[in-house]
Amino acid sequence: MATHDSGHVTQKEGLHKGTIGVLGIVFFVVAAAAPLAGMTGAAPVAIVLGSGSGTPGAYLLVGLVLLLFSVGYAAMTHRVTNAGAFFAYVGRGLGTNAGVGSALVSMVAYLTVQWAIYGFFGAVMAGQMSAQFGIDLAWYIWALIALAIATVLSLLSVDVGAKVLGVLMIAEMASLVITSLAVLVDGGPEGWNLAASFSPSSIFAGGLVGTAGIAFAFAFASFIGFEATAIYGEESKDPKRTVPRATYLAVGIITAVFVMVTFAMITAMGATEAVNKTVEWSTVEGVPLANPANVLITVANTYVGTWLGTLMGWLILSSLFAATVAFQNSASRYLYAMGRGGVLPKSMAKVNGRGAPQNAAIVTSVLAIAVILYFQVNALDPILNLFYWMSATAVIAIVLVEILVSIAVIVFFAKNKLDEGLFTRVIAPVLAALGLAFGEYLLMSRFALLAGTTAPDVDPTVTAWAQSMTGTVLMAIPFIALVVGYLIGVARKENDEAIKDLVS
């Protein structure tokens, strides 16, 4: 029975309780962040176009902002346990209509990021299988195979998916830690240069509205997925203890790995030569950053051995696949919660005998199939179009909801005199809201770089807000979803009690 603190009971069958613990949730969340994919994809771009040797500091500051966000976020888990965590928290603080609005934004975020990863996975898998084994299948075939497996796992008990992700994540994290430690023990050509990576003058070199802003934008984009801990609250063991622990642990692990790996990459190349080396190692046929993954692979080849560089090429695929499984779970649980709350058809709230959100998982997969086939039929590139467009849209949506959650935490604890301290109730969420709002500004102003939707005859590395009409539409989607969701909340009075339960 799905029961919430508000006292509403909405259906006789719900997600299975007590099936996942702290480590299981952490596996899902870290897998969604896809550390290896982030370090091979976003980090080299942040180094070249952003803060250069100061990039590790940018990741550290973003991690601290998200840790501040986690303080209020974790505190809310003591008051609300709901598979649609984000919009439940917004609803508690800012009202039912705002909660429904944030629900649609969350749905946009988790669907689009899943579609993005299918494009990236399909393209990388097609290239790898062709180069290594001579198997020439189109990207969309590999994407659909991954989708089929992710769907099966999402229909099993949540702990089964956690075990699969646990194995993949341990291998992925091991490769990053081994490479980083090898570099840091060696010291690289110039030795450790902490000032070059962590001093304010290095981190903010070029200004926040200039190159430093680009580094921060890509750093924010790399953390997408960390906030999914509370989604598994209804299925966790003792959610009021499990979810906060999992949140802090996940944010801490992701931040530590991102900072350690980027610092190791800078050290491996030498702080003074980091930008030039990144350009050199990522250039294909005269195009810089055409193969950003080769930067970390080259570091692994040089400081550990070619065996790890080769293995890392495959682990990038396992990282992407793990992320598809994680986001399949996240998206289906959001659809489930919205069906249970009356925003979507009630059929979305159906669970199978294993306690998994059956219909929501199937709908999530059907939508993904439609998007993959649309991009294939229209000859749109799986990386340049599907991955960049959808991932950029997703991160705008996620940060928007995080801002709303931070504000909701402040309002909720102002209305309800509970035992949380001043730091938890006010200071941390205020600082988080300000940091996230500025992060959203940076993401939007550099959307053309994130999405690859630059307006004609404009250099997006020099000019902010340089997106084409396609970029403008993509960037507007999360805000349109917020307004539409708010209006749905206003209009659906016949489901008033159900919708109130959705956000409680």
Secondary structure, 3 states (H helix, E strand, C coil): CCECCCCCECCCCCCCCCCECHHHHHHHHHHHHCHHHHHHHHHHHHHHHCCHHHHHHHHHHHHHHHHHHHHHHHHHHCCCCCCCHHHHHHHHHHCHHHHHHHHHHHHHHHHHHHHHHHHHHHHHHHHHHHHHHCCCCCHHHHHHHHHHHHHHHHHCCHHHHHHHHHHHHHHHHHHHHHHHHHHHHHCCCCCCCHHHHHCHHHHCCCCCCCHHHHHHHHHHHHCCCHHHHHHHHHHECCHHHHHHHHHHHHHHHHHHHHHHHHHHHHHHHCHHHHHHHHHHHHCECCECCCCCHHHHHHHHHHHCCHHHHHHHHHHHHHHHHHHHHHHHHHHHHHHHHHHHCCCCCHHHHCCCCCCCCHHHHHHHHHHHHHHHHHHHHCCCCHHHHHHHHHHHHHHHHHHHHHHHHHHHHHHHHHHCCCCCCHHHHHHHHHHHHHHHHHHHHHHHHCHHHHHCCECCCCCCCCCCCCECHHHHHHHHHHHHHHHHHHHHHHHCHHHHHHHHHHCC
